[in-house]
């Protein structure tokens, strides 16, 4: 069977490309208070998000990506018929599914750091790079998109970096499970190929952003953290 030819210009780099090693990253969460402001944010970010095209470019280890939750799609005014097409797991979110996921006791949603798991999380902007200076430069491009935009509120930020020995908080080697996606031409840390139609969702003309990723909010990912900083 012939491998599919992916439209790399329409797919975010972070979907297909493994995270650089070592790495630094920043995650900023936003709430959309006005629909028109949310759509304007999507329009602005379309010029900031790094596409997966030119996989061997000099900037392949630095990128900005954007994700939307189910509640974020609703805040943007995505038609209900389209919203209904998403999986029940994505529509419900991780807090509603905590018992099924084993997030009970100390790990239950009432103990999660706010606003994680709440319906206020609509948009996630992520900047990733090997070096802090390059990551900050990429993040500054994103800040220009949302700074002084009424109707958009930054509600949480997390700065992180790889732990010593490149192992995550549970002791496992970090960054080895990212599959190479069939048809992308981008190598990965995992030699197993994943079929393109099972691992990505491209939202094109409606939101005017190249391959917006959907994101289900849950507890903070276990990473080495830096002190909180302003968005």
mmCIF file of the C-alpha atoms, coordinates in Angstrom:
data_MODEL
# 
_entry.id   MODEL 
# 
loop_
_atom_site.group_PDB 
_atom_site.id 
_atom_site.type_symbol 
_atom_site.label_atom_id 
_atom_site.label_alt_id 
_atom_site.label_comp_id 
_atom_site.label_asym_id 
_atom_site.label_entity_id 
_atom_site.label_seq_id 
_atom_site.pdbx_PDB_ins_code 
_atom_site.Cartn_x 
_atom_site.Cartn_y 
_atom_site.Cartn_z 
_atom_site.occupancy 
_atom_site.B_iso_or_equiv 
_atom_site.pdbx_formal_charge 
_atom_site.auth_seq_id 
_atom_site.auth_comp_id 
_atom_site.auth_asym_id 
_atom_site.auth_atom_id 
_atom_site.pdbx_PDB_model_num 
ATOM 1   C CA . UNK A 1 1   ? 0.000   0.000  0.000  1.00 0.00 ? 1   UNK A CA 1 
ATOM 2   C CA . UNK A 1 2   ? 1.332   3.424  -0.947 1.00 0.00 ? 2   UNK A CA 1 
ATOM 3   C CA . UNK A 1 3   ? 2.029   5.722  2.022  1.00 0.00 ? 3   UNK A CA 1 
ATOM 4   C CA . UNK A 1 4   ? -0.170  8.849  2.119  1.00 0.00 ? 4   UNK A CA 1 
ATOM 5   C CA . UNK A 1 5   ? 1.353   12.171 1.097  1.00 0.00 ? 5   UNK A CA 1 
ATOM 6   C CA . UNK A 1 6   ? 0.764   14.537 3.991  1.00 0.00 ? 6   UNK A CA 1 
ATOM 7   C CA . UNK A 1 7   ? 0.245   18.280 3.510  1.00 0.00 ? 7   UNK A CA 1 
ATOM 8   C CA . UNK A 1 8   ? 3.078   19.264 5.833  1.00 0.00 ? 8   UNK A CA 1 
ATOM 9   C CA . UNK A 1 9   ? 2.392   22.987 5.438  1.00 0.00 ? 9   UNK A CA 1 
ATOM 10  C CA . UNK A 1 10  ? -1.004  22.337 7.067  1.00 0.00 ? 10  UNK A CA 1 
ATOM 11  C CA . UNK A 1 11  ? 0.286   20.319 10.047 1.00 0.00 ? 11  UNK A CA 1 
ATOM 12  C CA . UNK A 1 12  ? 1.971   21.691 13.136 1.00 0.00 ? 12  UNK A CA 1 
ATOM 13  C CA . UNK A 1 13  ? 5.605   20.753 13.646 1.00 0.00 ? 13  UNK A CA 1 
ATOM 14  C CA . UNK A 1 14  ? 4.939   19.532 17.183 1.00 0.00 ? 14  UNK A CA 1 
ATOM 15  C CA . UNK A 1 15  ? 2.480   16.924 15.877 1.00 0.00 ? 15  UNK A CA 1 
ATOM 16  C CA . UNK A 1 16  ? 5.051   15.123 13.757 1.00 0.00 ? 16  UNK A CA 1 
ATOM 17  C CA . UNK A 1 17  ? 8.438   16.069 15.135 1.00 0.00 ? 17  UNK A CA 1 
ATOM 18  C CA . UNK A 1 18  ? 9.840   14.528 18.335 1.00 0.00 ? 18  UNK A CA 1 
ATOM 19  C CA . UNK A 1 19  ? 10.720  16.957 21.080 1.00 0.00 ? 19  UNK A CA 1 
ATOM 20  C CA . UNK A 1 20  ? 14.382  18.006 21.009 1.00 0.00 ? 20  UNK A CA 1 
ATOM 21  C CA . UNK A 1 21  ? 16.745  16.537 23.574 1.00 0.00 ? 21  UNK A CA 1 
ATOM 22  C CA . UNK A 1 22  ? 17.587  18.199 25.869 1.00 0.00 ? 22  UNK A CA 1 
ATOM 23  C CA . UNK A 1 23  ? 14.714  20.667 25.842 1.00 0.00 ? 23  UNK A CA 1 
ATOM 24  C CA . UNK A 1 24  ? 13.112  23.658 27.529 1.00 0.00 ? 24  UNK A CA 1 
ATOM 25  C CA . UNK A 1 25  ? 9.438   24.516 27.101 1.00 0.00 ? 25  UNK A CA 1 
ATOM 26  C CA . UNK A 1 26  ? 6.706   26.914 28.142 1.00 0.00 ? 26  UNK A CA 1 
ATOM 27  C CA . UNK A 1 27  ? 2.970   26.180 28.243 1.00 0.00 ? 27  UNK A CA 1 
ATOM 28  C CA . UNK A 1 28  ? 0.483   29.050 28.536 1.00 0.00 ? 28  UNK A CA 1 
ATOM 29  C CA . UNK A 1 29  ? -3.259  28.433 28.966 1.00 0.00 ? 29  UNK A CA 1 
ATOM 30  C CA . UNK A 1 30  ? -5.938  30.905 27.890 1.00 0.00 ? 30  UNK A CA 1 
ATOM 31  C CA . UNK A 1 31  ? -9.621  31.510 28.397 1.00 0.00 ? 31  UNK A CA 1 
ATOM 32  C CA . UNK A 1 32  ? -11.672 32.953 25.534 1.00 0.00 ? 32  UNK A CA 1 
ATOM 33  C CA . UNK A 1 33  ? -14.084 35.531 26.945 1.00 0.00 ? 33  UNK A CA 1 
ATOM 34  C CA . UNK A 1 34  ? -15.331 36.855 23.596 1.00 0.00 ? 34  UNK A CA 1 
ATOM 35  C CA . UNK A 1 35  ? -15.869 34.724 20.503 1.00 0.00 ? 35  UNK A CA 1 
ATOM 36  C CA . UNK A 1 36  ? -14.628 37.364 18.076 1.00 0.00 ? 36  UNK A CA 1 
ATOM 37  C CA . UNK A 1 37  ? -11.468 37.797 20.149 1.00 0.00 ? 37  UNK A CA 1 
ATOM 38  C CA . UNK A 1 38  ? -10.857 34.055 20.094 1.00 0.00 ? 38  UNK A CA 1 
ATOM 39  C CA . UNK A 1 39  ? -11.165 33.964 16.327 1.00 0.00 ? 39  UNK A CA 1 
ATOM 40  C CA . UNK A 1 40  ? -8.832  36.933 16.009 1.00 0.00 ? 40  UNK A CA 1 
ATOM 41  C CA . UNK A 1 41  ? -6.318  35.079 18.196 1.00 0.00 ? 41  UNK A CA 1 
ATOM 42  C CA . UNK A 1 42  ? -6.523  32.082 15.863 1.00 0.00 ? 42  UNK A CA 1 
ATOM 43  C CA . UNK A 1 43  ? -5.955  34.361 12.870 1.00 0.00 ? 43  UNK A CA 1 
ATOM 44  C CA . UNK A 1 44  ? -2.901  35.956 14.467 1.00 0.00 ? 44  UNK A CA 1 
ATOM 45  C CA . UNK A 1 45  ? -1.445  32.644 15.589 1.00 0.00 ? 45  UNK A CA 1 
ATOM 46  C CA . UNK A 1 46  ? -1.667  31.267 12.061 1.00 0.00 ? 46  UNK A CA 1 
ATOM 47  C CA . UNK A 1 47  ? 1.437   33.332 11.313 1.00 0.00 ? 47  UNK A CA 1 
ATOM 48  C CA . UNK A 1 48  ? 3.255   32.129 14.421 1.00 0.00 ? 48  UNK A CA 1 
ATOM 49  C CA . UNK A 1 49  ? 2.630   28.371 14.507 1.00 0.00 ? 49  UNK A CA 1 
ATOM 50  C CA . UNK A 1 50  ? 5.511   26.367 13.079 1.00 0.00 ? 50  UNK A CA 1 
ATOM 51  C CA . UNK A 1 51  ? 4.511   23.971 10.307 1.00 0.00 ? 51  UNK A CA 1 
ATOM 52  C CA . UNK A 1 52  ? 6.018   20.532 9.741  1.00 0.00 ? 52  UNK A CA 1 
ATOM 53  C CA . UNK A 1 53  ? 7.234   21.520 6.268  1.00 0.00 ? 53  UNK A CA 1 
ATOM 54  C CA . UNK A 1 54  ? 10.974  21.656 5.582  1.00 0.00 ? 54  UNK A CA 1 
ATOM 55  C CA . UNK A 1 55  ? 11.812  18.971 8.187  1.00 0.00 ? 55  UNK A CA 1 
ATOM 56  C CA . UNK A 1 56  ? 15.554  19.497 7.835  1.00 0.00 ? 56  UNK A CA 1 
ATOM 57  C CA . UNK A 1 57  ? 15.463  23.283 8.290  1.00 0.00 ? 57  UNK A CA 1 
ATOM 58  C CA . UNK A 1 58  ? 17.788  24.956 10.789 1.00 0.00 ? 58  UNK A CA 1 
ATOM 59  C CA . UNK A 1 59  ? 14.816  25.773 13.044 1.00 0.00 ? 59  UNK A CA 1 
ATOM 60  C CA . UNK A 1 60  ? 13.537  22.200 13.286 1.00 0.00 ? 60  UNK A CA 1 
ATOM 61  C CA . UNK A 1 61  ? 14.298  22.010 17.021 1.00 0.00 ? 61  UNK A CA 1 
ATOM 62  C CA . UNK A 1 62  ? 12.373  25.173 17.935 1.00 0.00 ? 62  UNK A CA 1 
ATOM 63  C CA . UNK A 1 63  ? 8.644   25.587 17.430 1.00 0.00 ? 63  UNK A CA 1 
ATOM 64  C CA . UNK A 1 64  ? 5.411   27.133 18.652 1.00 0.00 ? 64  UNK A CA 1 
ATOM 65  C CA . UNK A 1 65  ? 2.238   25.061 18.630 1.00 0.00 ? 65  UNK A CA 1 
ATOM 66  C CA . UNK A 1 66  ? -1.393  25.731 19.516 1.00 0.00 ? 66  UNK A CA 1 
ATOM 67  C CA . UNK A 1 67  ? -3.996  23.393 21.010 1.00 0.00 ? 67  UNK A CA 1 
ATOM 68  C CA . UNK A 1 68  ? -7.711  23.747 21.673 1.00 0.00 ? 68  UNK A CA 1 
ATOM 69  C CA . UNK A 1 69  ? -9.893  21.985 24.212 1.00 0.00 ? 69  UNK A CA 1 
ATOM 70  C CA . UNK A 1 70  ? -13.473 20.952 23.513 1.00 0.00 ? 70  UNK A CA 1 
ATOM 71  C CA . UNK A 1 71  ? -14.622 23.948 25.555 1.00 0.00 ? 71  UNK A CA 1 
ATOM 72  C CA . UNK A 1 72  ? -12.300 26.127 23.481 1.00 0.00 ? 72  UNK A CA 1 
ATOM 73  C CA . UNK A 1 73  ? -13.893 24.940 20.258 1.00 0.00 ? 73  UNK A CA 1 
ATOM 74  C CA . UNK A 1 74  ? -17.310 25.779 21.729 1.00 0.00 ? 74  UNK A CA 1 
ATOM 75  C CA . UNK A 1 75  ? -16.072 29.248 22.728 1.00 0.00 ? 75  UNK A CA 1 
ATOM 76  C CA . UNK A 1 76  ? -14.966 29.831 19.127 1.00 0.00 ? 76  UNK A CA 1 
ATOM 77  C CA . UNK A 1 77  ? -18.441 28.996 17.868 1.00 0.00 ? 77  UNK A CA 1 
ATOM 78  C CA . UNK A 1 78  ? -17.700 25.702 16.144 1.00 0.00 ? 78  UNK A CA 1 
ATOM 79  C CA . UNK A 1 79  ? -21.097 24.282 15.013 1.00 0.00 ? 79  UNK A CA 1 
ATOM 80  C CA . UNK A 1 80  ? -22.627 21.700 17.330 1.00 0.00 ? 80  UNK A CA 1 
ATOM 81  C CA . UNK A 1 81  ? -22.724 19.098 14.558 1.00 0.00 ? 81  UNK A CA 1 
ATOM 82  C CA . UNK A 1 82  ? -18.956 19.367 14.282 1.00 0.00 ? 82  UNK A CA 1 
ATOM 83  C CA . UNK A 1 83  ? -18.511 19.285 18.058 1.00 0.00 ? 83  UNK A CA 1 
ATOM 84  C CA . UNK A 1 84  ? -20.600 16.121 18.214 1.00 0.00 ? 84  UNK A CA 1 
ATOM 85  C CA . UNK A 1 85  ? -18.187 14.421 15.813 1.00 0.00 ? 85  UNK A CA 1 
ATOM 86  C CA . UNK A 1 86  ? -15.422 14.354 18.424 1.00 0.00 ? 86  UNK A CA 1 
ATOM 87  C CA . UNK A 1 87  ? -14.906 11.319 20.620 1.00 0.00 ? 87  UNK A CA 1 
ATOM 88  C CA . UNK A 1 88  ? -16.838 11.167 23.909 1.00 0.00 ? 88  UNK A CA 1 
ATOM 89  C CA . UNK A 1 89  ? -13.512 11.124 25.764 1.00 0.00 ? 89  UNK A CA 1 
ATOM 90  C CA . UNK A 1 90  ? -12.500 14.463 24.277 1.00 0.00 ? 90  UNK A CA 1 
ATOM 91  C CA . UNK A 1 91  ? -15.923 16.009 24.810 1.00 0.00 ? 91  UNK A CA 1 
ATOM 92  C CA . UNK A 1 92  ? -16.090 14.950 28.455 1.00 0.00 ? 92  UNK A CA 1 
ATOM 93  C CA . UNK A 1 93  ? -12.538 15.922 29.395 1.00 0.00 ? 93  UNK A CA 1 
ATOM 94  C CA . UNK A 1 94  ? -10.227 14.275 31.877 1.00 0.00 ? 94  UNK A CA 1 
ATOM 95  C CA . UNK A 1 95  ? -11.824 15.641 35.044 1.00 0.00 ? 95  UNK A CA 1 
ATOM 96  C CA . UNK A 1 96  ? -15.173 14.051 34.182 1.00 0.00 ? 96  UNK A CA 1 
ATOM 97  C CA . UNK A 1 97  ? -13.396 10.765 33.421 1.00 0.00 ? 97  UNK A CA 1 
ATOM 98  C CA . UNK A 1 98  ? -11.112 10.806 36.457 1.00 0.00 ? 98  UNK A CA 1 
ATOM 99  C CA . UNK A 1 99  ? -12.525 7.653  38.050 1.00 0.00 ? 99  UNK A CA 1 
ATOM 100 C CA . UNK A 1 100 ? -12.168 5.693  34.801 1.00 0.00 ? 100 UNK A CA 1 
ATOM 101 C CA . UNK A 1 101 ? -8.590  6.931  34.445 1.00 0.00 ? 101 UNK A CA 1 
ATOM 102 C CA . UNK A 1 102 ? -7.668  6.047  38.012 1.00 0.00 ? 102 UNK A CA 1 
ATOM 103 C CA . UNK A 1 103 ? -7.304  9.665  39.117 1.00 0.00 ? 103 UNK A CA 1 
ATOM 104 C CA . UNK A 1 104 ? -8.752  9.144  42.599 1.00 0.00 ? 104 UNK A CA 1 
ATOM 105 C CA . UNK A 1 105 ? -7.717  10.029 46.135 1.00 0.00 ? 105 UNK A CA 1 
ATOM 106 C CA . UNK A 1 106 ? -4.740  12.354 46.106 1.00 0.00 ? 106 UNK A CA 1 
ATOM 107 C CA . UNK A 1 107 ? -4.863  12.366 42.297 1.00 0.00 ? 107 UNK A CA 1 
ATOM 108 C CA . UNK A 1 108 ? -8.555  13.316 42.059 1.00 0.00 ? 108 UNK A CA 1 
ATOM 109 C CA . UNK A 1 109 ? -9.551  16.506 40.185 1.00 0.00 ? 109 UNK A CA 1 
ATOM 110 C CA . UNK A 1 110 ? -10.263 18.489 43.358 1.00 0.00 ? 110 UNK A CA 1 
ATOM 111 C CA . UNK A 1 111 ? -6.552  18.265 44.110 1.00 0.00 ? 111 UNK A CA 1 
ATOM 112 C CA . UNK A 1 112 ? -5.382  19.372 40.663 1.00 0.00 ? 112 UNK A CA 1 
ATOM 113 C CA . UNK A 1 113 ? -3.728  22.730 40.334 1.00 0.00 ? 113 UNK A CA 1 
ATOM 114 C CA . UNK A 1 114 ? -6.270  25.238 39.105 1.00 0.00 ? 114 UNK A CA 1 
ATOM 115 C CA . UNK A 1 115 ? -7.309  25.881 36.376 1.00 0.00 ? 115 UNK A CA 1 
ATOM 116 C CA . UNK A 1 116 ? -6.285  22.434 35.095 1.00 0.00 ? 116 UNK A CA 1 
ATOM 117 C CA . UNK A 1 117 ? -9.314  20.268 34.477 1.00 0.00 ? 117 UNK A CA 1 
ATOM 118 C CA . UNK A 1 118 ? -11.705 23.217 34.557 1.00 0.00 ? 118 UNK A CA 1 
ATOM 119 C CA . UNK A 1 119 ? -13.907 24.429 31.661 1.00 0.00 ? 119 UNK A CA 1 
ATOM 120 C CA . UNK A 1 120 ? -11.971 27.716 31.678 1.00 0.00 ? 120 UNK A CA 1 
ATOM 121 C CA . UNK A 1 121 ? -9.053  26.197 29.742 1.00 0.00 ? 121 UNK A CA 1 
ATOM 122 C CA . UNK A 1 122 ? -9.708  26.935 26.071 1.00 0.00 ? 122 UNK A CA 1 
ATOM 123 C CA . UNK A 1 123 ? -6.372  27.431 24.295 1.00 0.00 ? 123 UNK A CA 1 
ATOM 124 C CA . UNK A 1 124 ? -2.849  26.171 24.956 1.00 0.00 ? 124 UNK A CA 1 
ATOM 125 C CA . UNK A 1 125 ? 0.195   27.803 23.405 1.00 0.00 ? 125 UNK A CA 1 
ATOM 126 C CA . UNK A 1 126 ? 3.451   25.854 23.658 1.00 0.00 ? 126 UNK A CA 1 
ATOM 127 C CA . UNK A 1 127 ? 6.992   26.924 22.813 1.00 0.00 ? 127 UNK A CA 1 
ATOM 128 C CA . UNK A 1 128 ? 9.729   24.258 22.702 1.00 0.00 ? 128 UNK A CA 1 
ATOM 129 C CA . UNK A 1 129 ? 13.437  24.432 21.951 1.00 0.00 ? 129 UNK A CA 1 
ATOM 130 C CA . UNK A 1 130 ? 16.807  23.020 22.935 1.00 0.00 ? 130 UNK A CA 1 
ATOM 131 C CA . UNK A 1 131 ? 17.915  26.329 24.434 1.00 0.00 ? 131 UNK A CA 1 
ATOM 132 C CA . UNK A 1 132 ? 16.194  28.862 26.661 1.00 0.00 ? 132 UNK A CA 1 
ATOM 133 C CA . UNK A 1 133 ? 17.120  31.831 24.479 1.00 0.00 ? 133 UNK A CA 1 
ATOM 134 C CA . UNK A 1 134 ? 15.611  30.272 21.358 1.00 0.00 ? 134 UNK A CA 1 
ATOM 135 C CA . UNK A 1 135 ? 12.503  29.165 23.232 1.00 0.00 ? 135 UNK A CA 1 
ATOM 136 C CA . UNK A 1 136 ? 11.960  32.649 24.640 1.00 0.00 ? 136 UNK A CA 1 
ATOM 137 C CA . UNK A 1 137 ? 12.384  34.184 21.202 1.00 0.00 ? 137 UNK A CA 1 
ATOM 138 C CA . UNK A 1 138 ? 9.744   31.817 19.806 1.00 0.00 ? 138 UNK A CA 1 
ATOM 139 C CA . UNK A 1 139 ? 7.424   32.539 22.730 1.00 0.00 ? 139 UNK A CA 1 
ATOM 140 C CA . UNK A 1 140 ? 7.807   36.273 22.213 1.00 0.00 ? 140 UNK A CA 1 
ATOM 141 C CA . UNK A 1 141 ? 6.401   35.845 18.712 1.00 0.00 ? 141 UNK A CA 1 
ATOM 142 C CA . UNK A 1 142 ? 3.343   34.211 20.269 1.00 0.00 ? 142 UNK A CA 1 
ATOM 143 C CA . UNK A 1 143 ? 3.022   36.951 22.880 1.00 0.00 ? 143 UNK A CA 1 
ATOM 144 C CA . UNK A 1 144 ? 2.705   39.514 20.130 1.00 0.00 ? 144 UNK A CA 1 
ATOM 145 C CA . UNK A 1 145 ? -0.348  37.601 18.924 1.00 0.00 ? 145 UNK A CA 1 
ATOM 146 C CA . UNK A 1 146 ? -2.240  37.697 22.222 1.00 0.00 ? 146 UNK A CA 1 
ATOM 147 C CA . UNK A 1 147 ? -0.833  40.749 23.976 1.00 0.00 ? 147 UNK A CA 1 
ATOM 148 C CA . UNK A 1 148 ? -3.348  43.600 24.331 1.00 0.00 ? 148 UNK A CA 1 
ATOM 149 C CA . UNK A 1 149 ? -6.132  41.515 22.789 1.00 0.00 ? 149 UNK A CA 1 
ATOM 150 C CA . UNK A 1 150 ? -9.301  42.211 24.825 1.00 0.00 ? 150 UNK A CA 1 
ATOM 151 C CA . UNK A 1 151 ? -11.450 39.162 25.362 1.00 0.00 ? 151 UNK A CA 1 
ATOM 152 C CA . UNK A 1 152 ? -8.505  36.761 25.766 1.00 0.00 ? 152 UNK A CA 1 
ATOM 153 C CA . UNK A 1 153 ? -7.169  36.017 29.256 1.00 0.00 ? 153 UNK A CA 1 
ATOM 154 C CA . UNK A 1 154 ? -3.944  34.168 30.079 1.00 0.00 ? 154 UNK A CA 1 
ATOM 155 C CA . UNK A 1 155 ? -4.788  32.053 33.132 1.00 0.00 ? 155 UNK A CA 1 
ATOM 156 C CA . UNK A 1 156 ? -1.813  29.732 33.747 1.00 0.00 ? 156 UNK A CA 1 
ATOM 157 C CA . UNK A 1 157 ? 1.795   29.219 32.729 1.00 0.00 ? 157 UNK A CA 1 
ATOM 158 C CA . UNK A 1 158 ? 4.193   26.333 33.227 1.00 0.00 ? 158 UNK A CA 1 
ATOM 159 C CA . UNK A 1 159 ? 7.910   26.469 32.443 1.00 0.00 ? 159 UNK A CA 1 
ATOM 160 C CA . UNK A 1 160 ? 9.765   23.159 32.320 1.00 0.00 ? 160 UNK A CA 1 
ATOM 161 C CA . UNK A 1 161 ? 12.974  21.475 31.210 1.00 0.00 ? 161 UNK A CA 1 
ATOM 162 C CA . UNK A 1 162 ? 14.438  18.020 30.936 1.00 0.00 ? 162 UNK A CA 1 
ATOM 163 C CA . UNK A 1 163 ? 15.497  16.410 34.202 1.00 0.00 ? 163 UNK A CA 1 
ATOM 164 C CA . UNK A 1 164 ? 19.055  15.213 34.871 1.00 0.00 ? 164 UNK A CA 1 
ATOM 165 C CA . UNK A 1 165 ? 19.751  11.986 33.041 1.00 0.00 ? 165 UNK A CA 1 
ATOM 166 C CA . UNK A 1 166 ? 16.902  12.763 30.633 1.00 0.00 ? 166 UNK A CA 1 
ATOM 167 C CA . UNK A 1 167 ? 14.451  10.828 32.787 1.00 0.00 ? 167 UNK A CA 1 
ATOM 168 C CA . UNK A 1 168 ? 10.980  12.007 33.670 1.00 0.00 ? 168 UNK A CA 1 
ATOM 169 C CA . UNK A 1 169 ? 9.617   12.199 37.210 1.00 0.00 ? 169 UNK A CA 1 
ATOM 170 C CA . UNK A 1 170 ? 8.606   8.520  37.312 1.00 0.00 ? 170 UNK A CA 1 
ATOM 171 C CA . UNK A 1 171 ? 12.103  7.384  36.368 1.00 0.00 ? 171 UNK A CA 1 
ATOM 172 C CA . UNK A 1 172 ? 11.467  6.464  32.731 1.00 0.00 ? 172 UNK A CA 1 
ATOM 173 C CA . UNK A 1 173 ? 13.652  7.682  29.877 1.00 0.00 ? 173 UNK A CA 1 
ATOM 174 C CA . UNK A 1 174 ? 12.084  10.825 28.448 1.00 0.00 ? 174 UNK A CA 1 
ATOM 175 C CA . UNK A 1 175 ? 11.215  11.383 24.805 1.00 0.00 ? 175 UNK A CA 1 
ATOM 176 C CA . UNK A 1 176 ? 11.577  7.883  23.333 1.00 0.00 ? 176 UNK A CA 1 
ATOM 177 C CA . UNK A 1 177 ? 7.956   7.104  22.487 1.00 0.00 ? 177 UNK A CA 1 
ATOM 178 C CA . UNK A 1 178 ? 7.219   9.576  19.704 1.00 0.00 ? 178 UNK A CA 1 
ATOM 179 C CA . UNK A 1 179 ? 6.357   7.537  16.600 1.00 0.00 ? 179 UNK A CA 1 
ATOM 180 C CA . UNK A 1 180 ? 7.401   8.345  13.059 1.00 0.00 ? 180 UNK A CA 1 
ATOM 181 C CA . UNK A 1 181 ? 4.187   9.178  11.189 1.00 0.00 ? 181 UNK A CA 1 
ATOM 182 C CA . UNK A 1 182 ? 3.713   7.411  7.877  1.00 0.00 ? 182 UNK A CA 1 
ATOM 183 C CA . UNK A 1 183 ? 4.045   9.740  4.918  1.00 0.00 ? 183 UNK A CA 1 
ATOM 184 C CA . UNK A 1 184 ? 5.692   12.593 6.826  1.00 0.00 ? 184 UNK A CA 1 
ATOM 185 C CA . UNK A 1 185 ? 9.304   11.853 5.922  1.00 0.00 ? 185 UNK A CA 1 
ATOM 186 C CA . UNK A 1 186 ? 10.274  12.890 9.478  1.00 0.00 ? 186 UNK A CA 1 
ATOM 187 C CA . UNK A 1 187 ? 12.318  10.420 11.507 1.00 0.00 ? 187 UNK A CA 1 
ATOM 188 C CA . UNK A 1 188 ? 11.651  9.890  15.190 1.00 0.00 ? 188 UNK A CA 1 
ATOM 189 C CA . UNK A 1 189 ? 12.952  8.328  18.375 1.00 0.00 ? 189 UNK A CA 1 
ATOM 190 C CA . UNK A 1 190 ? 10.548  5.403  17.922 1.00 0.00 ? 190 UNK A CA 1 
ATOM 191 C CA . UNK A 1 191 ? 11.144  3.265  14.803 1.00 0.00 ? 191 UNK A CA 1 
ATOM 192 C CA . UNK A 1 192 ? 7.513   2.092  14.750 1.00 0.00 ? 192 UNK A CA 1 
ATOM 193 C CA . UNK A 1 193 ? 5.418   3.944  12.173 1.00 0.00 ? 193 UNK A CA 1 
ATOM 194 C CA . UNK A 1 194 ? 1.989   5.323  13.035 1.00 0.00 ? 194 UNK A CA 1 
ATOM 195 C CA . UNK A 1 195 ? -0.770  5.733  10.489 1.00 0.00 ? 195 UNK A CA 1 
ATOM 196 C CA . UNK A 1 196 ? -1.473  9.373  9.772  1.00 0.00 ? 196 UNK A CA 1 
ATOM 197 C CA . UNK A 1 197 ? -5.238  9.116  10.102 1.00 0.00 ? 197 UNK A CA 1 
ATOM 198 C CA . UNK A 1 198 ? -4.988  7.767  13.652 1.00 0.00 ? 198 UNK A CA 1 
ATOM 199 C CA . UNK A 1 199 ? -2.822  10.446 15.232 1.00 0.00 ? 199 UNK A CA 1 
ATOM 200 C CA . UNK A 1 200 ? -3.697  13.895 13.911 1.00 0.00 ? 200 UNK A CA 1 
ATOM 201 C CA . UNK A 1 201 ? -6.579  16.188 13.276 1.00 0.00 ? 201 UNK A CA 1 
ATOM 202 C CA . UNK A 1 202 ? -6.304  19.078 10.844 1.00 0.00 ? 202 UNK A CA 1 
ATOM 203 C CA . UNK A 1 203 ? -8.703  21.958 11.410 1.00 0.00 ? 203 UNK A CA 1 
ATOM 204 C CA . UNK A 1 204 ? -8.286  24.122 8.355  1.00 0.00 ? 204 UNK A CA 1 
ATOM 205 C CA . UNK A 1 205 ? -10.378 26.971 6.998  1.00 0.00 ? 205 UNK A CA 1 
ATOM 206 C CA . UNK A 1 206 ? -12.862 27.299 9.855  1.00 0.00 ? 206 UNK A CA 1 
ATOM 207 C CA . UNK A 1 207 ? -10.339 28.413 12.452 1.00 0.00 ? 207 UNK A CA 1 
ATOM 208 C CA . UNK A 1 208 ? -7.731  29.814 10.057 1.00 0.00 ? 208 UNK A CA 1 
ATOM 209 C CA . UNK A 1 209 ? -4.885  28.023 11.828 1.00 0.00 ? 209 UNK A CA 1 
ATOM 210 C CA . UNK A 1 210 ? -2.688  25.375 10.260 1.00 0.00 ? 210 UNK A CA 1 
ATOM 211 C CA . UNK A 1 211 ? -3.541  22.086 11.969 1.00 0.00 ? 211 UNK A CA 1 
ATOM 212 C CA . UNK A 1 212 ? -4.833  23.178 15.346 1.00 0.00 ? 212 UNK A CA 1 
ATOM 213 C CA . UNK A 1 213 ? -4.437  20.322 17.813 1.00 0.00 ? 213 UNK A CA 1 
ATOM 214 C CA . UNK A 1 214 ? -7.205  19.409 20.203 1.00 0.00 ? 214 UNK A CA 1 
ATOM 215 C CA . UNK A 1 215 ? -6.161  19.113 23.822 1.00 0.00 ? 215 UNK A CA 1 
ATOM 216 C CA . UNK A 1 216 ? -7.935  17.509 26.786 1.00 0.00 ? 216 UNK A CA 1 
ATOM 217 C CA . UNK A 1 217 ? -7.084  19.339 29.982 1.00 0.00 ? 217 UNK A CA 1 
ATOM 218 C CA . UNK A 1 218 ? -5.973  17.309 32.954 1.00 0.00 ? 218 UNK A CA 1 
ATOM 219 C CA . UNK A 1 219 ? -3.429  17.331 35.775 1.00 0.00 ? 219 UNK A CA 1 
ATOM 220 C CA . UNK A 1 220 ? -0.034  18.827 35.141 1.00 0.00 ? 220 UNK A CA 1 
ATOM 221 C CA . UNK A 1 221 ? 2.350   16.539 33.304 1.00 0.00 ? 221 UNK A CA 1 
ATOM 222 C CA . UNK A 1 222 ? 5.146   15.378 35.582 1.00 0.00 ? 222 UNK A CA 1 
ATOM 223 C CA . UNK A 1 223 ? 8.144   17.454 34.572 1.00 0.00 ? 223 UNK A CA 1 
ATOM 224 C CA . UNK A 1 224 ? 10.936  19.353 36.208 1.00 0.00 ? 224 UNK A CA 1 
ATOM 225 C CA . UNK A 1 225 ? 9.376   22.762 36.861 1.00 0.00 ? 225 UNK A CA 1 
ATOM 226 C CA . UNK A 1 226 ? 10.716  26.255 37.133 1.00 0.00 ? 226 UNK A CA 1 
ATOM 227 C CA . UNK A 1 227 ? 9.035   28.894 39.308 1.00 0.00 ? 227 UNK A CA 1 
ATOM 228 C CA . UNK A 1 228 ? 5.850   30.256 37.759 1.00 0.00 ? 228 UNK A CA 1 
ATOM 229 C CA . UNK A 1 229 ? 6.302   33.283 35.548 1.00 0.00 ? 229 UNK A CA 1 
ATOM 230 C CA . UNK A 1 230 ? 3.915   35.758 33.992 1.00 0.00 ? 230 UNK A CA 1 
ATOM 231 C CA . UNK A 1 231 ? 2.508   34.768 30.574 1.00 0.00 ? 231 UNK A CA 1 
# 
